[in-house]
Amino acid sequence: MFFGLLGWEMKRLSWPRPPLILGLVLGVLIERYVAISIQIYGFGLLSQHVSIILFLIYFIF
């Protein structure tokens, strides 16, 4: 019922609903795999050029 009301309110306010669905579905997976990567490679993984570019893209959008 909560998500139905949330979807109805988002539609009324003309907010996009697919990003919410993607965030709910993929958020758990991304969090899990980032934690596994940090356990394996340490925080040095986050200082690589590709990681920095992806973080910049994430924060810009």
Backbone as JSON Lines, residues from 0, in Angstrom:
{"i":0,"aa":"M","n":[0.83,-1.18,0.0],"ca":[0.0,0.0,0.0],"c":[0.88,1.25,0.0]}
{"i":1,"aa":"F","n":[1.99,1.2,0.76],"ca":[2.9,2.35,0.82],"c":[3.44,2.69,-0.56]}
{"i":2,"aa":"F","n":[3.91,1.66,-1.3],"ca":[4.5,1.92,-2.6],"c":[3.45,2.37,-3.61]}
{"i":3,"aa":"G","n":[2.24,1.91,-3.45],"ca":[1.15,2.39,-4.31],"c":[0.9,3.86,-4.1]}
{"i":4,"aa":"L","n":[0.84,4.27,-2.84],"ca":[0.66,5.7,-2.54],"c":[1.85,6.53,-2.99]}
{"i":5,"aa":"L","n":[3.04,5.98,-2.8],"ca":[4.24,6.68,-3.24],"c":[4.23,6.86,-4.76]}
{"i":6,"aa":"G","n":[3.89,5.81,-5.5],"ca":[3.81,5.9,-6.96],"c":[2.75,6.88,-7.42]}
{"i":7,"aa":"W","n":[1.61,6.87,-6.76],"ca":[0.53,7.8,-7.1],"c":[0.98,9.24,-6.87]}
{"i":8,"aa":"E","n":[1.63,9.5,-5.74],"ca":[2.11,10.84,-5.42],"c":[3.2,11.28,-6.4]}
{"i":9,"aa":"M","n":[4.08,10.37,-6.75],"ca":[5.13,10.7,-7.71],"c":[4.53,11.02,-9.08]}
{"i":10,"aa":"K","n":[3.5,10.28,-9.47],"ca":[2.84,10.55,-10.74],"c":[2.14,11.9,-10.7]}
{"i":11,"aa":"R","n":[1.52,12.22,-9.57],"ca":[0.83,13.5,-9.42],"c":[1.79,14.68,-9.5]}
{"i":12,"aa":"L","n":[3.01,14.49,-8.97],"ca":[4.02,15.55,-8.98],"c":[4.91,15.52,-10.23]}
{"i":13,"aa":"S","n":[4.61,14.6,-11.15],"ca":[5.37,14.44,-12.4],"c":[6.83,14.08,-12.15]}
{"i":14,"aa":"W","n":[7.07,13.27,-11.13],"ca":[8.42,12.77,-10.86],"c":[8.58,11.44,-11.58]}
{"i":15,"aa":"P","n":[9.77,11.16,-12.11],"ca":[9.97,9.88,-12.8],"c":[9.99,8.72,-11.8]}
{"i":16,"aa":"R","n":[9.3,7.66,-12.13],"ca":[9.23,6.5,-11.25],"c":[10.28,5.43,-11.53]}
{"i":17,"aa":"P","n":[10.73,5.24,-12.78],"ca":[11.73,4.19,-13.03],"c":[13.02,4.33,-12.22]}
{"i":18,"aa":"P","n":[13.57,5.53,-11.98],"ca":[14.78,5.59,-11.16],"c":[14.58,5.04,-9.75]}
{"i":19,"aa":"L","n":[13.41,5.24,-9.19],"ca":[13.12,4.7,-7.86],"c":[13.13,3.17,-7.88]}
{"i":20,"aa":"I","n":[12.5,2.6,-8.9],"ca":[12.46,1.14,-9.02],"c":[13.87,0.59,-9.22]}
{"i":21,"aa":"L","n":[14.66,1.22,-10.1],"ca":[16.03,0.77,-10.33],"c":[16.86,0.88,-9.06]}
{"i":22,"aa":"G","n":[16.68,1.96,-8.31],"ca":[17.42,2.13,-7.07],"c":[17.08,1.07,-6.05]}
{"i":23,"aa":"L","n":[15.81,0.72,-5.95],"ca":[15.39,-0.3,-4.99],"c":[15.89,-1.69,-5.38]}
{"i":24,"aa":"V","n":[15.88,-1.98,-6.68],"ca":[16.29,-3.3,-7.14],"c":[17.81,-3.44,-7.16]}
{"i":25,"aa":"L","n":[18.5,-2.46,-7.75],"ca":[19.94,-2.58,-7.95],"c":[20.76,-2.08,-6.77]}
{"i":26,"aa":"G","n":[20.18,-1.28,-5.89],"ca":[20.93,-0.71,-4.77],"c":[21.54,-1.76,-3.87]}
{"i":27,"aa":"V","n":[20.78,-2.79,-3.56],"ca":[21.27,-3.86,-2.68],"c":[22.42,-4.62,-3.35]}
{"i":28,"aa":"L","n":[22.28,-4.9,-4.64],"ca":[23.33,-5.63,-5.36],"c":[24.61,-4.82,-5.44]}
{"i":29,"aa":"I","n":[24.49,-3.54,-5.77],"ca":[25.67,-2.69,-5.87],"c":[26.36,-2.57,-4.53]}
{"i":30,"aa":"E","n":[25.6,-2.39,-3.46],"ca":[26.2,-2.27,-2.13],"c":[26.94,-3.55,-1.75]}
{"i":31,"aa":"R","n":[26.37,-4.69,-2.05],"ca":[26.99,-5.98,-1.73],"c":[28.31,-6.15,-2.48]}
{"i":32,"aa":"Y","n":[28.32,-5.87,-3.78],"ca":[29.52,-6.09,-4.58],"c":[30.6,-5.05,-4.31]}
{"i":33,"aa":"V","n":[30.23,-3.84,-3.95],"ca":[31.25,-2.86,-3.54],"c":[31.9,-3.31,-2.24]}
{"i":34,"aa":"A","n":[31.12,-3.82,-1.31],"ca":[31.69,-4.31,-0.05],"c":[32.63,-5.49,-0.28]}
{"i":35,"aa":"I","n":[32.25,-6.4,-1.16],"ca":[33.11,-7.54,-1.48],"c":[34.41,-7.06,-2.14]}
{"i":36,"aa":"S","n":[34.31,-6.1,-3.06],"ca":[35.5,-5.58,-3.74],"c":[36.44,-4.89,-2.76]}
{"i":37,"aa":"I","n":[35.89,-4.15,-1.81],"ca":[36.73,-3.47,-0.82],"c":[37.4,-4.5,0.09]}
{"i":38,"aa":"Q","n":[36.7,-5.58,0.43],"ca":[37.32,-6.62,1.25],"c":[38.47,-7.3,0.52]}
{"i":39,"aa":"I","n":[38.3,-7.52,-0.78],"ca":[39.33,-8.21,-1.55],"c":[40.51,-7.29,-1.88]}
{"i":40,"aa":"Y","n":[40.22,-6.09,-2.39],"ca":[41.26,-5.21,-2.9],"c":[41.63,-4.07,-1.96]}
{"i":41,"aa":"G","n":[40.84,-3.86,-0.93],"ca":[41.1,-2.76,-0.01],"c":[40.62,-1.43,-0.58]}
{"i":42,"aa":"F","n":[40.87,-0.36,0.15],"ca":[40.4,0.95,-0.28],"c":[41.23,1.53,-1.41]}
{"i":43,"aa":"G","n":[42.36,0.89,-1.75],"ca":[43.16,1.32,-2.89],"c":[42.39,1.22,-4.2]}
{"i":44,"aa":"L","n":[41.39,0.34,-4.22],"ca":[40.54,0.2,-5.4],"c":[39.83,1.51,-5.72]}
{"i":45,"aa":"L","n":[39.47,2.25,-4.69],"ca":[38.72,3.49,-4.89],"c":[39.59,4.63,-5.39]}
{"i":46,"aa":"S","n":[40.91,4.46,-5.38],"ca":[41.79,5.51,-5.86],"c":[42.24,5.29,-7.31]}
{"i":47,"aa":"Q","n":[41.75,4.25,-7.96],"ca":[42.07,4.0,-9.36],"c":[41.35,5.01,-10.25]}
{"i":48,"aa":"H","n":[41.9,5.26,-11.43],"ca":[41.35,6.27,-12.33],"c":[39.9,5.95,-12.74]}
{"i":49,"aa":"V","n":[39.63,4.7,-13.04],"ca":[38.28,4.32,-13.46],"c":[37.29,4.56,-12.33]}
{"i":50,"aa":"S","n":[37.66,4.22,-11.11],"ca":[36.76,4.42,-9.97],"c":[36.49,5.9,-9.75]}
{"i":51,"aa":"I","n":[37.51,6.72,-9.88],"ca":[37.34,8.17,-9.68],"c":[36.41,8.73,-10.75]}
{"i":52,"aa":"I","n":[36.57,8.31,-11.99],"ca":[35.7,8.79,-13.07],"c":[34.26,8.36,-12.83]}
{"i":53,"aa":"L","n":[34.06,7.11,-12.41],"ca":[32.7,6.64,-12.14],"c":[32.06,7.4,-10.97]}
{"i":54,"aa":"F","n":[32.85,7.7,-9.92],"ca":[32.32,8.49,-8.81],"c":[31.95,9.9,-9.27]}
{"i":55,"aa":"L","n":[32.76,10.5,-10.12],"ca":[32.45,11.84,-10.64],"c":[31.16,11.83,-11.45]}
{"i":56,"aa":"I","n":[31.01,10.81,-12.31],"ca":[29.78,10.69,-13.09],"c":[28.58,10.52,-12.17]}
{"i":57,"aa":"Y","n":[28.75,9.72,-11.13],"ca":[27.67,9.47,-10.17],"c":[27.25,10.78,-9.48]}
{"i":58,"aa":"F","n":[28.23,11.55,-9.03],"ca":[27.89,12.77,-8.29],"c":[27.37,13.88,-9.2]}
{"i":59,"aa":"I","n":[27.77,13.88,-10.47],"ca":[27.27,14.9,-11.39],"c":[25.8,14.65,-11.72]}
{"i":60,"aa":"F","n":[25.45,13.38,-11.91],"ca":[24.08,13.07,-12.28],"c":[23.3,12.66,-11.07]}
